[in-house]
Amino acid sequence: MSSGLTELQDGDSEADVNPAKRLRTAENEAQTPTGEEEERGAVDVSVIMPVYNASSWLDECLQGILQQDFTGSMELSVFDDASTDDSREVVERWRERLETRGIAVVTSGHNSAQPRGVGYAKNRAISQSRGKYLCFQDADDVMLPQRVRLQYEASLLHLNSLIGCRVQRLPEGSTERYTRWINTINQDQLITQVFTSHGPTVVMPTWFCSRSWFLKVGPFDEGGKGIPEDLLFFYQSLRQGGGLFRVDHCLLVYRYHEKATTHSVTEETIWKLRVDFLQERVLSQLESFTIWNAGKQGRKLYRCLSPISQKKVKAFCDVDENKIQKGFYTYEDSKERPKPKIPVVHYKDASAPFIICVKLDMTGGVLEGNLNSLQLKEGIDYFHFN
């Protein structure tokens, strides 16, 4: 398979990268291929890989791509976001091996003083690619041999969906609760638990989708460092009516380390996006609801709600007798007079629907047992927020 090399040399400007192209969107892309695409020929799957100072992981990552058992056509599209190490050279060293295996390699990048962020790099890698389907790959992770094949097959059955998979976390035991959540929530919970602090229920390093769906939803936000471009895209996909599906096989080694870009996003940024999405998707549809947790997290959620949503809170509920005996939570920062006083009751005396502000998998099963005892249905009678 021929190479689609578009290499940016030192000193080139951004305008020199893919000069004849711009990022395609649903509005400006016709249903039929452009003359350029017909000439190059579409492939079944493009592996989309942004790269920034990933030299130490790339050999293992590229070996994983090389070992895919997918029998359709593939390409690797790499965009280097101003790496200062030898990431580009490592990719070039793999070019011949990948192309011999029938995997085309398309590379570009920029040499600005600062990286422009993961969203920018992903968009550029997608723009220069030609796959009917997009398989997102972080340069520090390793895909297992069945990944592309099984996710491609799932995409054909689940149109307009983000397809994920189970993962193996490295180092073993790091982010234990998070990893267990990724791998064990059921298909319904992929939809109902989108408001939790864990972020997208189908985690970004495992995403696989059709190009047509990406173009309808995207592109990724290019705000740069500190912007959760994956969560923003995830929410937008749901707004557009997109589905979620997880292939229940471990198809990715998902590496945890301190240099990961996730660490640049603050909890407060994520919190605000989650609150806004909860209000948009759930609270706007309810006449009233109960916040399950009269402690710090529950009160914080209440304070962050819009005035309209605050008026729908009929009570806090809890298991802590000290909180319950106080009887009320007074919203001291309110400009209303008299200040709002929200009842605090035992959970058995409260009524659904509930917004759960207690962390999952942290109470030794007590929270889950209490919810089960009330015979409530997740996604109707209660929604997890923490």
N, C-alpha and C positions, 0 to 999 in steps of 0.2 A: 504494500500500500504506500502511496506516495506521501511525502512529508508536506505539511502545510506551514513551514517555518516562517515566522515573522519576528525576527530577532531585533530588539532595540539595542543599538550600540551606545557606548558611553557618550554622553553629551547630547544625545538626541532629545528633542522636546516631546511632550505628550502628543502633539499633533502628528508626529512622525510614526506613532504607533497605529497600525491599521488605518492608514490615511484615507482609504476609500470607504471606511465603514463608520457607522455610528451604532449605538446600542439600539437594537430593534425593540419595539414595543408592540402591544396588540393593535394599537392604532395605526402604526406605520408599516406593519408587515402584512403583505397580501397573503392570501391562502396558498397561492401557487409559489413555487420557489423562484427566487431571483435568478437572473442569467448567471450571476457569479456562482450561486449555490449549485445550479445545474451543472456548471462547468466543473466545480470541485467535487460534486457528488455528495449527497447526504450520507451519514453513517447512522447506525442504529443507536449507539450510545456514546456520548462524550463524557469523559471523566473530567470534572471541573475542579481545578486545584489552584487556589491562591497560595503563593509562597512568600514568606518573609523570614529570613534568617533561619531556615529549616535544614541546613546542611547536615546536621548530625542525625536527622531522622530520615532523610530522603532515600537512602539506599534501601532501607527496610520497606518504606512506603512504596517505592517503585517496583520492588520485587513482588509485592502483593498484587500490583496491577498486572505485571507480567504473567502471573500465575493464574489469572482468571480462566475459568472453564467455559465462559460464554462463547458460543460459536457464531454469533452475529458479528457485525463490523463495529470496531471501537476506535476511538481516538482519545488522546490525553491532551487537554488544553490547560497550559500553565501560564499564569500571569505573575511575574515577580514584582513585588511591591517595594522596590528600593532596598533590597537586601544588601547588607554590607559584608556578608560572608560569601562563600563560593557556591551558593545554592544553584545558580544558573549553570555553573560548570558541572555540577553533579548531574543535573537533568540532562545536559548534553552528552555526558558519558553514557547515559542509559538509552540515548536515542536509537542507536543501531540495534540493540537488543530488542527494544520495543517494536521497532518497525519490522524487524525480521519476523517477529511474532504476529505481524499484521496490524499492529496498533500505531496509527499515525500520531505524530507528535507536533503540536502547535505551541510555540512559545513566544511570549513578548514580555515587556516590563517597562519600568522607568527608573531613572537614576536621580530623582529629586533628592533633596537633602532629607526629607521626611517621608515616611510611608503615608499613603492616603487612606489606608484602612481596608478591612476585610470586605466590606460591602463593595467598595470601588474595585478591588482586585477580582472579586467574584463576577461582577458585571462585565469587566473587560474579558475575563476568561470565557464567559458565555458568549459574548459578542463575537469573538473570533472562532468559536466552535461551530459545528454543523450537525451535531447529533439530533435525532428525533427525540431522544430521551437524555436527561442530564443526571449524572451520578456525582454527587458532591463528595469530595474527598479532602480532608485536612491533611497537610503535608506531614504532620507528626503522628498520624494514625496509620493503621495497616488493615487493608481489606483482605478478608479471607477468600479462598478460591471460588466459592459459590456466590459471592455477593452480587455481582452484576447480573448473572443469569437469573437468580431467584427474585431479585427486585424488578428486573425487566419483566419477568413472567407475571409478577403481582401487579405491575403497572398496566398491563394489558387487560387485567380483570377489574382494576379499580381506577377508572378514568378520573381525571381531574382531582387527583389525590396526591398528598405527600406520603411516600412510602418509606418506612423505616425498617429497623431490624433490632435484634438483641445485640448486646455488646459484651465484650470482655474488658474490664477496666485494668489498666496498668498505671502505677504499681498495684498489685493485688491488694484488695482491702481498702484502697483509698476511696473516698466518697461512697462508703458502703451503702448508706440508706438511699442515696441518689441512684446508684447503680441498680439496686434491688427494684426501685420504683420504675426505672427505664425498662427493665426486663420482665416485670410481673404484672403491671396494670393491664386490665383486660381491654378488649376492643371498645366497649362502651366508655370506659374510663379515659381512653384517648381523647374523647370529646368532652366528658364531664369534668376532667381535672386540668383543663387548660388555664385555669386561673391561679394555680399554685405557684409558689416561689421557685419550684424546680424549672419553670420555663416551659418551652414547647414539649408536649407529651411525646411527639416523635422528634427525637433530638437531632439537631442540625447536622452533626457529622455523619448521620446515617441517611440523609435525605436522598431521594431518587424521585424524579417526576418527569412528565413530558415537557418538551420545550414549549408546546402550545399553552400548557397551564402556567409555566413560569412567565410567559409573555403576558398572559391575562392578569396575573397578580403583581408581578415585579415592575421595575427592577428593585434590587436591594437598596436600602438607604445608604447614601455615601457620606454620612456625617462624620465618619472616621472614629477615632479612639473614643471609647465611652458610649457608643451608640450600639444597642443590642439589635443589630440588623436582622438577626435570625428571628427574634421574637416579633419584631414589627412585620416581617414577611409572613410569619406563621399566622398572626392575627388577621392580616389582610387576606390570606388564603381562606380562612374560615369565613370572613365577611363575604367573600365572593362565592360561598357555597361549596368550597373545596372539602374533599374527604380526607380521612387519615387512616392509614393501615400500617400494621407492623408485621413483617415477616418473622415468624417465631423460630428463627434460627440465629445463632450468634454468627454474624457476618463481618464484624469489625472489632479490631483491637483499638480501644478508645483510650488514648494516653492522657494522664493527668500530670501536669507540671506547672511550676510557678510562672513560666513565661507565656502561658496560654492567654490568648486575647480576651477570653471571658473575664479574666480578673480585672480588666480595665473598666468594666461596667459596674456602676455603683448599685447597691441594693435599693437606694431611694429611686433611681431611675426606673428600675424594674418594678418597684412597688407602685409608682404612679401609673405606669402603663397597665398593670394588672387591675388596679382599682377602676381605671377608666373603662377597661374592657368588661369587667364584671358589671359595672353600671349599665353599659351599653347592651350587653347580651342577656343579663339576668334580671338585675334590679329594676330596669325600666319596664319589665313585664309583670312585676309583682305589685300587689296592692300594699302588702306589709310583709315583714320578715323578722326573724330573731337572729341576733349575732351570738353564736356559741363560743363563749369565752368573755368573761367580764374583766379579764386582766389586761395586761399591757397591749397585746396584739389586737384584741377585740376593740378596746377603746380607741386605739390608733386608727383602725379601719373606720370606725364611726366618725372620728374627727376629719378624716380625709374624704368622706362622702360629700356629694353636692347637697345643698339644703333640701332639695326635693327628695333625695334618697334618705337623708337623715330623718325626715318626717315619717318615713315608712318603717323605721325601726321601732317595733312594738316592745321589745325587751332584749336584755342580755340574759343568757343562761349559763350556768356553771355547775361544778360539783363542789366547789370550795365554800364551805359553810360561812367562813368569815366574810366573803364577798356577798353571799346571799343575805346574811343578816343585816348588812348595811341597807338593803332594800332598794336603793336607787344609785344610779350613776348620774352625777350632775355635770353637765357640759359647761365648765367654768368659762371657757373662751368664747362662748356664744354671745353674739350681740343682741340676742332676743332677751326680752324681759317679760315675765320671769324666765330665768335660764332653764333650758330643757332638762327634765329629770326622767331618766329612762329606767324602768323597773329592772331589777336583777332577781332572777328566779332560778330554782333548781331545774335542771334540764327535763325532769319528768313532769314538771308543771308548765313547761313551755310548749309552744305550738309551732309546727312547721309553716312555711319553709325556713330552713336554717342556713346561714352562711357560717361554715366551720372555720374558726380561727385558731385551731389547735393543730400543731404539727402532726402529720401522719407518721405512723411507725415509731412514735417516741414515748408511748404510754404503756408499753408492754401489752398492747391489745385492749386496754381499758376503754379508750375512746371508741374503737371499732365495735367493742362489745356493747357499749351504751347505745350506739347508733342502731345496731342490730336489734337490741331489745325493744326499740320503738317501732320496728318493722317499717323503716323508711326506705324509699327508693332514691339512690343517688341520681342527681340530674333532674329530679322533680321535687323531692322533699328536702334535699340538702345539696349544697355545693361546697367542695373543699376550696378554701382560699389560701391556707398556709402550707 
